Amino acid sequence: MNSGDSERQPATHTTEITVVTGDHYRVEGQAKDLERIIVDAARGSIMQLAWLIDAETGHDLAINPEHVVALRARGPSEAADLRRR
């Protein structure tokens, strides 16, 4: 295994999530898939968070599904550009 194999590969798609405070988060994944994760969390137990991957850092990101107001799909090229920064 070479050292490049252990590094995270860039996501093919990113989605921008907007929350009620006006903050925006770019996360890995397609909008429709993330919508399902957010809806499932909203229907889950009280205070269940939607666990996502931050597209810029690769770190886990927990979002309160009750605070999501918008999803915006971003293309594959934008995801790759974020990883190069």
Biopython code that builds the backbone (N, CA, C, O; Angstrom):
import numpy as np
from Bio.PDB.StructureBuilder import StructureBuilder

atoms = [
    (1, "MET", "N", (0.848, -1.170, 0.000)),
    (1, "MET", "CA", (0.000, 0.000, 0.000)),
    (1, "MET", "C", (0.891, 1.229, 0.000)),
    (1, "MET", "O", (1.776, 1.345, 0.849)),
    (2, "ASN", "N", (0.680, 2.146, -0.928)),
    (2, "ASN", "CA", (1.463, 3.371, -0.894)),
    (2, "ASN", "C", (0.758, 4.403, -0.047)),
    (2, "ASN", "O", (-0.407, 4.220, 0.305)),
    (3, "SER", "N", (1.436, 5.481, 0.286)),
    (3, "SER", "CA", (0.883, 6.475, 1.206)),
    (3, "SER", "C", (-0.357, 7.148, 0.646)),
    (3, "SER", "O", (-1.194, 7.607, 1.422)),
    (4, "GLY", "N", (-0.508, 7.225, -0.662)),
    (4, "GLY", "CA", (-1.689, 7.844, -1.257)),
    (4, "GLY", "C", (-2.950, 7.034, -1.053)),
    (4, "GLY", "O", (-4.050, 7.587, -1.066)),
    (5, "ASP", "N", (-2.806, 5.701, -0.861)),
    (5, "ASP", "CA", (-3.977, 4.856, -0.667)),
    (5, "ASP", "C", (-4.665, 5.126, 0.658)),
    (5, "ASP", "O", (-5.875, 4.926, 0.769)),
    (6, "SER", "N", (-3.937, 5.570, 1.655)),
    (6, "SER", "CA", (-4.523, 5.781, 2.971)),
    (6, "SER", "C", (-5.203, 7.146, 3.096)),
    (6, "SER", "O", (-5.945, 7.374, 4.052)),
    (7, "GLU", "N", (-4.967, 8.049, 2.159)),
    (7, "GLU", "CA", (-5.594, 9.364, 2.216)),
    (7, "GLU", "C", (-7.027, 9.280, 1.740)),
    (7, "GLU", "O", (-7.371, 8.445, 0.903)),
    (8, "ARG", "N", (-7.879, 10.173, 2.294)),
    (8, "ARG", "CA", (-9.271, 10.219, 1.868)),
    (8, "ARG", "C", (-9.348, 10.693, 0.423)),
    (8, "ARG", "O", (-8.640, 11.618, 0.024)),
    (9, "GLN", "N", (-10.200, 10.062, -0.345)),
    (9, "GLN", "CA", (-10.421, 10.458, -1.724)),
    (9, "GLN", "C", (-11.471, 11.565, -1.751)),
    (9, "GLN", "O", (-12.374, 11.562, -0.915)),
    (10, "PRO", "N", (-11.380, 12.507, -2.682)),
    (10, "PRO", "CA", (-12.364, 13.580, -2.743)),
    (10, "PRO", "C", (-13.761, 13.034, -3.042)),
    (10, "PRO", "O", (-13.918, 12.049, -3.764)),
    (11, "ALA", "N", (-14.754, 13.684, -2.479)),
    (11, "ALA", "CA", (-16.136, 13.298, -2.748)),
    (11, "ALA", "C", (-16.474, 13.629, -4.192)),
    (11, "ALA", "O", (-15.918, 14.560, -4.773)),
    (12, "THR", "N", (-17.376, 12.868, -4.757)),
    (12, "THR", "CA", (-17.778, 13.165, -6.124)),
    (12, "THR", "C", (-18.806, 14.280, -6.165)),
    (12, "THR", "O", (-18.918, 14.980, -7.172)),
    (13, "HIS", "N", (-19.552, 14.455, -5.095)),
    (13, "HIS", "CA", (-20.556, 15.521, -5.032)),
    (13, "HIS", "C", (-20.528, 16.163, -3.654)),
    (13, "HIS", "O", (-20.199, 15.520, -2.657)),
    (14, "THR", "N", (-20.878, 17.433, -3.617)),
    (14, "THR", "CA", (-21.081, 18.098, -2.338)),
    (14, "THR", "C", (-22.437, 18.777, -2.368)),
    (14, "THR", "O", (-22.998, 19.054, -3.429)),
    (15, "THR", "N", (-22.945, 19.035, -1.179)),
    (15, "THR", "CA", (-24.213, 19.727, -1.019)),
    (15, "THR", "C", (-24.017, 20.810, 0.022)),
    (15, "THR", "O", (-23.359, 20.600, 1.042)),
    (16, "GLU", "N", (-24.594, 21.971, -0.245)),
    (16, "GLU", "CA", (-24.552, 23.068, 0.719)),
    (16, "GLU", "C", (-25.828, 23.028, 1.547)),
    (16, "GLU", "O", (-26.932, 23.009, 1.004)),
    (17, "ILE", "N", (-25.667, 23.016, 2.854)),
    (17, "ILE", "CA", (-26.796, 23.021, 3.778)),
    (17, "ILE", "C", (-26.872, 24.395, 4.425)),
    (17, "ILE", "O", (-25.866, 24.915, 4.909)),
    (18, "THR", "N", (-28.056, 24.979, 4.434)),
    (18, "THR", "CA", (-28.288, 26.246, 5.109)),
    (18, "THR", "C", (-29.170, 25.975, 6.320)),
    (18, "THR", "O", (-30.181, 25.279, 6.223)),
    (19, "VAL", "N", (-28.776, 26.533, 7.465)),
    (19, "VAL", "CA", (-29.548, 26.362, 8.696)),
    (19, "VAL", "C", (-30.204, 27.681, 9.075)),
    (19, "VAL", "O", (-29.908, 28.718, 8.482)),
    (20, "VAL", "N", (-31.100, 27.646, 10.067)),
    (20, "VAL", "CA", (-31.916, 28.805, 10.417)),
    (20, "VAL", "C", (-31.101, 30.043, 10.802)),
    (20, "VAL", "O", (-31.594, 31.164, 10.685)),
    (21, "THR", "N", (-29.885, 29.855, 11.249)),
    (21, "THR", "CA", (-29.046, 30.998, 11.626)),
    (21, "THR", "C", (-28.455, 31.707, 10.405)),
    (21, "THR", "O", (-27.877, 32.788, 10.519)),
    (22, "GLY", "N", (-28.611, 31.072, 9.221)),
    (22, "GLY", "CA", (-28.021, 31.624, 8.007)),
    (22, "GLY", "C", (-26.655, 31.039, 7.703)),
    (22, "GLY", "O", (-26.075, 31.322, 6.654)),
    (23, "ASP", "N", (-26.136, 30.225, 8.614)),
    (23, "ASP", "CA", (-24.848, 29.571, 8.371)),
    (23, "ASP", "C", (-25.002, 28.538, 7.261)),
    (23, "ASP", "O", (-26.058, 27.924, 7.106)),
    (24, "HIS", "N", (-23.931, 28.359, 6.493)),
    (24, "HIS", "CA", (-23.905, 27.393, 5.400)),
    (24, "HIS", "C", (-22.812, 26.375, 5.679)),
    (24, "HIS", "O", (-21.738, 26.718, 6.174)),
    (25, "TYR", "N", (-23.098, 25.126, 5.357)),
    (25, "TYR", "CA", (-22.126, 24.051, 5.500)),
    (25, "TYR", "C", (-22.075, 23.276, 4.197)),
    (25, "TYR", "O", (-23.110, 22.955, 3.613)),
    (26, "ARG", "N", (-20.869, 22.978, 3.745)),
    (26, "ARG", "CA", (-20.717, 22.107, 2.577)),
    (26, "ARG", "C", (-20.357, 20.722, 3.072)),
    (26, "ARG", "O", (-19.379, 20.529, 3.794)),
    (27, "VAL", "N", (-21.166, 19.771, 2.668)),
    (27, "VAL", "CA", (-20.972, 18.402, 3.120)),
    (27, "VAL", "C", (-20.863, 17.463, 1.932)),
    (27, "VAL", "O", (-21.317, 17.771, 0.830)),
    (28, "GLU", "N", (-20.250, 16.310, 2.179)),
    (28, "GLU", "CA", (-20.088, 15.311, 1.133)),
    (28, "GLU", "C", (-21.412, 14.613, 0.872)),
    (28, "GLU", "O", (-22.152, 14.304, 1.806)),
    (29, "GLY", "N", (-21.711, 14.365, -0.400)),
    (29, "GLY", "CA", (-22.893, 13.604, -0.767)),
    (29, "GLY", "C", (-23.836, 14.380, -1.659)),
    (29, "GLY", "O", (-23.758, 15.602, -1.778)),
    (30, "GLN", "N", (-24.729, 13.630, -2.281)),
    (30, "GLN", "CA", (-25.728, 14.226, -3.154)),
    (30, "GLN", "C", (-26.914, 14.714, -2.329)),
    (30, "GLN", "O", (-27.235, 14.140, -1.289)),
    (31, "ALA", "N", (-27.559, 15.776, -2.799)),
    (31, "ALA", "CA", (-28.646, 16.412, -2.054)),
    (31, "ALA", "C", (-29.758, 15.433, -1.689)),
    (31, "ALA", "O", (-30.247, 15.457, -0.560)),
    (32, "LYS", "N", (-30.165, 14.576, -2.621)),
    (32, "LYS", "CA", (-31.258, 13.636, -2.331)),
    (32, "LYS", "C", (-30.872, 12.632, -1.243)),
    (32, "LYS", "O", (-31.702, 12.272, -0.408)),
    (33, "ASP", "N", (-29.626, 12.185, -1.251)),
    (33, "ASP", "CA", (-29.162, 11.261, -0.203)),
    (33, "ASP", "C", (-29.113, 11.959, 1.148)),
    (33, "ASP", "O", (-29.484, 11.375, 2.167)),
    (34, "LEU", "N", (-28.657, 13.201, 1.158)),
    (34, "LEU", "CA", (-28.575, 13.956, 2.409)),
    (34, "LEU", "C", (-29.961, 14.316, 2.927)),
    (34, "LEU", "O", (-30.190, 14.352, 4.136)),
    (35, "GLU", "N", (-30.880, 14.580, 2.012)),
    (35, "GLU", "CA", (-32.259, 14.833, 2.430)),
    (35, "GLU", "C", (-32.791, 13.636, 3.215)),
    (35, "GLU", "O", (-33.428, 13.809, 4.254)),
    (36, "ARG", "N", (-32.537, 12.439, 2.730)),
    (36, "ARG", "CA", (-33.007, 11.226, 3.406)),
    (36, "ARG", "C", (-32.376, 11.112, 4.796)),
    (36, "ARG", "O", (-33.068, 10.769, 5.755)),
    (37, "ILE", "N", (-31.092, 11.389, 4.917)),
    (37, "ILE", "CA", (-30.411, 11.326, 6.221)),
    (37, "ILE", "C", (-31.040, 12.327, 7.193)),
    (37, "ILE", "O", (-31.276, 12.003, 8.356)),
    (38, "ILE", "N", (-31.308, 13.538, 6.711)),
    (38, "ILE", "CA", (-31.882, 14.593, 7.561)),
    (38, "ILE", "C", (-33.311, 14.244, 7.963)),
    (38, "ILE", "O", (-33.681, 14.405, 9.126)),
    (39, "VAL", "N", (-34.110, 13.772, 7.027)),
    (39, "VAL", "CA", (-35.498, 13.390, 7.327)),
    (39, "VAL", "C", (-35.518, 12.215, 8.308)),
    (39, "VAL", "O", (-36.314, 12.205, 9.247)),
    (40, "ASP", "N", (-34.652, 11.236, 8.094)),
    (40, "ASP", "CA", (-34.592, 10.091, 9.015)),
    (40, "ASP", "C", (-34.236, 10.543, 10.430)),
    (40, "ASP", "O", (-34.804, 10.045, 11.402)),
    (41, "ALA", "N", (-33.306, 11.474, 10.547)),
    (41, "ALA", "CA", (-32.926, 11.982, 11.870)),
    (41, "ALA", "C", (-34.094, 12.741, 12.503)),
    (41, "ALA", "O", (-34.328, 12.636, 13.708)),
    (42, "ALA", "N", (-34.822, 13.500, 11.693)),
    (42, "ALA", "CA", (-35.966, 14.257, 12.212)),
    (42, "ALA", "C", (-37.067, 13.325, 12.721)),
    (42, "ALA", "O", (-37.778, 13.653, 13.671)),
    (43, "ARG", "N", (-37.198, 12.171, 12.085)),
    (43, "ARG", "CA", (-38.223, 11.205, 12.482)),
    (43, "ARG", "C", (-37.741, 10.269, 13.582)),
    (43, "ARG", "O", (-38.525, 9.490, 14.124)),
    (44, "GLY", "N", (-36.477, 10.341, 13.910)),
    (44, "GLY", "CA", (-35.893, 9.446, 14.917)),
    (44, "GLY", "C", (-36.223, 9.893, 16.328)),
    (44, "GLY", "O", (-37.211, 10.587, 16.566)),
    (45, "SER", "N", (-35.387, 9.486, 17.246)),
    (45, "SER", "CA", (-35.616, 9.827, 18.650)),
    (45, "SER", "C", (-35.431, 11.330, 18.876)),
    (45, "SER", "O", (-34.861, 12.036, 18.044)),
    (46, "ILE", "N", (-35.920, 11.787, 20.002)),
    (46, "ILE", "CA", (-35.813, 13.205, 20.338)),
    (46, "ILE", "C", (-34.347, 13.621, 20.331)),
    (46, "ILE", "O", (-33.497, 12.949, 20.915)),
    (47, "MET", "N", (-34.067, 14.713, 19.675)),
    (47, "MET", "CA", (-32.726, 15.300, 19.559)),
    (47, "MET", "C", (-31.744, 14.411, 18.808)),
    (47, "MET", "O", (-30.541, 14.481, 19.062)),
    (48, "GLN", "N", (-32.221, 13.586, 17.898)),
    (48, "GLN", "CA", (-31.303, 12.816, 17.059)),
    (48, "GLN", "C", (-30.713, 13.758, 16.021)),
    (48, "GLN", "O", (-31.442, 14.510, 15.374)),
    (49, "LEU", "N", (-29.408, 13.719, 15.864)),
    (49, "LEU", "CA", (-28.714, 14.585, 14.920)),
    (49, "LEU", "C", (-28.469, 13.847, 13.611)),
    (49, "LEU", "O", (-28.382, 12.619, 13.577)),
    (50, "ALA", "N", (-28.361, 14.613, 12.546)),
    (50, "ALA", "CA", (-27.984, 14.057, 11.241)),
    (50, "ALA", "C", (-26.465, 14.148, 11.152)),
    (50, "ALA", "O", (-25.907, 15.245, 11.178)),
    (51, "TRP", "N", (-25.791, 13.001, 11.048)),
    (51, "TRP", "CA", (-24.334, 12.953, 11.001)),
    (51, "TRP", "C", (-23.865, 12.958, 9.555)),
    (51, "TRP", "O", (-24.235, 12.087, 8.768)),
    (52, "LEU", "N", (-23.041, 13.958, 9.209)),
    (52, "LEU", "CA", (-22.568, 14.165, 7.850)),
    (52, "LEU", "C", (-21.050, 14.341, 7.873)),
    (52, "LEU", "O", (-20.437, 14.370, 8.940)),
    (53, "ILE", "N", (-20.452, 14.458, 6.687)),
    (53, "ILE", "CA", (-19.008, 14.685, 6.562)),
    (53, "ILE", "C", (-18.778, 16.066, 5.950)),
    (53, "ILE", "O", (-19.243, 16.347, 4.845)),
    (54, "ASP", "N", (-18.062, 16.922, 6.670)),
    (54, "ASP", "CA", (-17.723, 18.252, 6.171)),
    (54, "ASP", "C", (-16.830, 18.105, 4.939)),
    (54, "ASP", "O", (-15.785, 17.459, 5.006)),
    (55, "ALA", "N", (-17.234, 18.699, 3.820)),
    (55, "ALA", "CA", (-16.503, 18.538, 2.557)),
    (55, "ALA", "C", (-15.157, 19.249, 2.571)),
    (55, "ALA", "O", (-14.254, 18.859, 1.831)),
    (56, "GLU", "N", (-15.002, 20.268, 3.383)),
    (56, "GLU", "CA", (-13.751, 21.021, 3.409)),
    (56, "GLU", "C", (-12.705, 20.380, 4.308)),
    (56, "GLU", "O", (-11.513, 20.414, 4.002)),
    (57, "THR", "N", (-13.154, 19.787, 5.430)),
    (57, "THR", "CA", (-12.192, 19.253, 6.400)),
    (57, "THR", "C", (-12.167, 17.726, 6.451)),
    (57, "THR", "O", (-11.177, 17.135, 6.884)),
    (58, "GLY", "N", (-13.250, 17.088, 6.012)),
    (58, "GLY", "CA", (-13.356, 15.641, 6.122)),
    (58, "GLY", "C", (-13.773, 15.175, 7.508)),
    (58, "GLY", "O", (-13.845, 13.974, 7.766)),
    (59, "HIS", "N", (-14.050, 16.125, 8.404)),
    (59, "HIS", "CA", (-14.460, 15.791, 9.770)),
    (59, "HIS", "C", (-15.962, 15.532, 9.840)),
    (59, "HIS", "O", (-16.731, 15.994, 8.998)),
    (60, "ASP", "N", (-16.358, 14.780, 10.868)),
    (60, "ASP", "CA", (-17.782, 14.560, 11.115)),
    (60, "ASP", "C", (-18.450, 15.886, 11.457)),
    (60, "ASP", "O", (-17.859, 16.752, 12.101)),
    (61, "LEU", "N", (-19.702, 16.023, 11.007)),
    (61, "LEU", "CA", (-20.484, 17.228, 11.282)),
    (61, "LEU", "C", (-21.882, 16.774, 11.666)),
    (61, "LEU", "O", (-22.534, 16.066, 10.900)),
    (62, "ALA", "N", (-22.350, 17.172, 12.841)),
    (62, "ALA", "CA", (-23.690, 16.818, 13.306)),
    (62, "ALA", "C", (-24.595, 18.033, 13.149)),
    (62, "ALA", "O", (-24.281, 19.124, 13.626)),
    (63, "ILE", "N", (-25.717, 17.828, 12.475)),
    (63, "ILE", "CA", (-26.666, 18.909, 12.214)),
    (63, "ILE", "C", (-27.995, 18.560, 12.870)),
    (63, "ILE", "O", (-28.470, 17.429, 12.760)),
    (64, "ASN", "N", (-28.598, 19.536, 13.556)),
    (64, "ASN", "CA", (-29.940, 19.351, 14.088)),
    (64, "ASN", "C", (-30.907, 19.442, 12.911)),
    (64, "ASN", "O", (-31.001, 20.497, 12.284)),
    (65, "PRO", "N", (-31.629, 18.365, 12.593)),
    (65, "PRO", "CA", (-32.492, 18.369, 11.419)),
    (65, "PRO", "C", (-33.612, 19.404, 11.477)),
    (65, "PRO", "O", (-34.128, 19.821, 10.440)),
    (66, "GLU", "N", (-33.987, 19.814, 12.675)),
    (66, "GLU", "CA", (-35.038, 20.820, 12.827)),
    (66, "GLU", "C", (-34.567, 22.212, 12.406)),
    (66, "GLU", "O", (-35.388, 23.112, 12.228)),
    (67, "HIS", "N", (-33.265, 22.398, 12.247)),
    (67, "HIS", "CA", (-32.708, 23.708, 11.906)),
    (67, "HIS", "C", (-32.343, 23.859, 10.435)),
    (67, "HIS", "O", (-31.919, 24.933, 10.009)),
    (68, "VAL", "N", (-32.502, 22.796, 9.659)),
    (68, "VAL", "CA", (-32.152, 22.856, 8.233)),
    (68, "VAL", "C", (-33.266, 23.556, 7.479)),
    (68, "VAL", "O", (-34.436, 23.195, 7.600)),
    (69, "VAL", "N", (-32.888, 24.577, 6.687)),
    (69, "VAL", "CA", (-33.894, 25.298, 5.899)),
    (69, "VAL", "C", (-33.695, 25.120, 4.399)),
    (69, "VAL", "O", (-34.629, 25.356, 3.632)),
    (70, "ALA", "N", (-32.502, 24.707, 3.955)),
    (70, "ALA", "CA", (-32.283, 24.551, 2.514)),
    (70, "ALA", "C", (-31.107, 23.621, 2.233)),
    (70, "ALA", "O", (-30.141, 23.550, 2.993)),
    (71, "LEU", "N", (-31.226, 22.912, 1.113)),
    (71, "LEU", "CA", (-30.135, 22.102, 0.568)),
    (71, "LEU", "C", (-29.887, 22.597, -0.848)),
    (71, "LEU", "O", (-30.831, 22.874, -1.588)),
    (72, "ARG", "N", (-28.619, 22.708, -1.225)),
    (72, "ARG", "CA", (-28.270, 23.111, -2.589)),
    (72, "ARG", "C", (-27.190, 22.173, -3.105)),
    (72, "ARG", "O", (-26.099, 22.083, -2.543)),
    (73, "ALA", "N", (-27.518, 21.478, -4.184)),
    (73, "ALA", "CA", (-26.559, 20.550, -4.779)),
    (73, "ALA", "C", (-25.402, 21.319, -5.397)),
    (73, "ALA", "O", (-25.589, 22.364, -6.019)),
    (74, "ARG", "N", (-24.214, 20.785, -5.216)),
    (74, "ARG", "CA", (-23.001, 21.328, -5.835)),
    (74, "ARG", "C", (-22.392, 20.235, -6.696)),
    (74, "ARG", "O", (-22.576, 19.050, -6.420)),
    (75, "GLY", "N", (-21.680, 20.620, -7.720)),
    (75, "GLY", "CA", (-21.142, 19.637, -8.661)),
    (75, "GLY", "C", (-19.871, 18.965, -8.200)),
    (75, "GLY", "O", (-19.249, 19.396, -7.229)),
    (76, "PRO", "N", (-19.481, 17.901, -8.898)),
    (76, "PRO", "CA", (-18.262, 17.153, -8.564)),
    (76, "PRO", "C", (-17.007, 18.003, -8.618)),
    (76, "PRO", "O", (-16.105, 17.817, -7.800)),
    (77, "SER", "N", (-16.926, 18.920, -9.551)),
    (77, "SER", "CA", (-15.712, 19.730, -9.677)),
    (77, "SER", "C", (-15.519, 20.622, -8.463)),
    (77, "SER", "O", (-14.384, 20.871, -8.058)),
    (78, "GLU", "N", (-16.611, 21.109, -7.873)),
    (78, "GLU", "CA", (-16.495, 21.943, -6.683)),
    (78, "GLU", "C", (-15.973, 21.141, -5.503)),
    (78, "GLU", "O", (-15.212, 21.662, -4.687)),
    (79, "ALA", "N", (-16.370, 19.889, -5.406)),
    (79, "ALA", "CA", (-15.880, 19.039, -4.315)),
    (79, "ALA", "C", (-14.379, 18.838, -4.441)),
    (79, "ALA", "O", (-13.657, 18.906, -3.447)),
    (80, "ALA", "N", (-13.912, 18.595, -5.640)),
    (80, "ALA", "CA", (-12.477, 18.399, -5.858)),
    (80, "ALA", "C", (-11.715, 19.685, -5.569)),
    (80, "ALA", "O", (-10.624, 19.641, -5.001)),
    (81, "ASP", "N", (-12.276, 20.831, -5.952)),
    (81, "ASP", "CA", (-11.622, 22.118, -5.693)),
    (81, "ASP", "C", (-11.494, 22.367, -4.195)),
    (81, "ASP", "O", (-10.472, 22.885, -3.745)),
    (82, "LEU", "N", (-12.508, 22.010, -3.416)),
    (82, "LEU", "CA", (-12.456, 22.217, -1.966)),
    (82, "LEU", "C", (-11.308, 21.429, -1.355)),
    (82, "LEU", "O", (-10.645, 21.921, -0.441)),
    (83, "ARG", "N", (-11.060, 20.216, -1.840)),
    (83, "ARG", "CA", (-10.002, 19.364, -1.289)),
    (83, "ARG", "C", (-8.624, 19.915, -1.600)),
    (83, "ARG", "O", (-7.684, 19.657, -0.848)),
    (84, "ARG", "N", (-8.472, 20.664, -2.679)),
    (84, "ARG", "CA", (-7.157, 21.184, -3.073)),
    (84, "ARG", "C", (-6.755, 22.403, -2.261)),
    (84, "ARG", "O", (-5.577, 22.757, -2.227)),
    (85, "ARG", "N", (-7.710, 23.055, -1.605)),
    (85, "ARG", "CA", (-7.417, 24.295, -0.859)),
    (85, "ARG", "C", (-6.638, 24.039, 0.381)),
    (85, "ARG", "O", (-6.315, 24.976, 1.112)),
]
sb = StructureBuilder()
sb.init_structure("model")
sb.init_model(0)
sb.init_chain("A")
sb.init_seg("    ")
for serial, (resi, resn, name, xyz) in enumerate(atoms, 1):
    if name == "N":
        sb.init_residue(resn, " ", resi, " ")
    sb.init_atom(name, np.array(xyz, "f"), 0.0, 1.0, " ", f" {name:<3s}", serial, name[0])
structure = sb.get_structure()
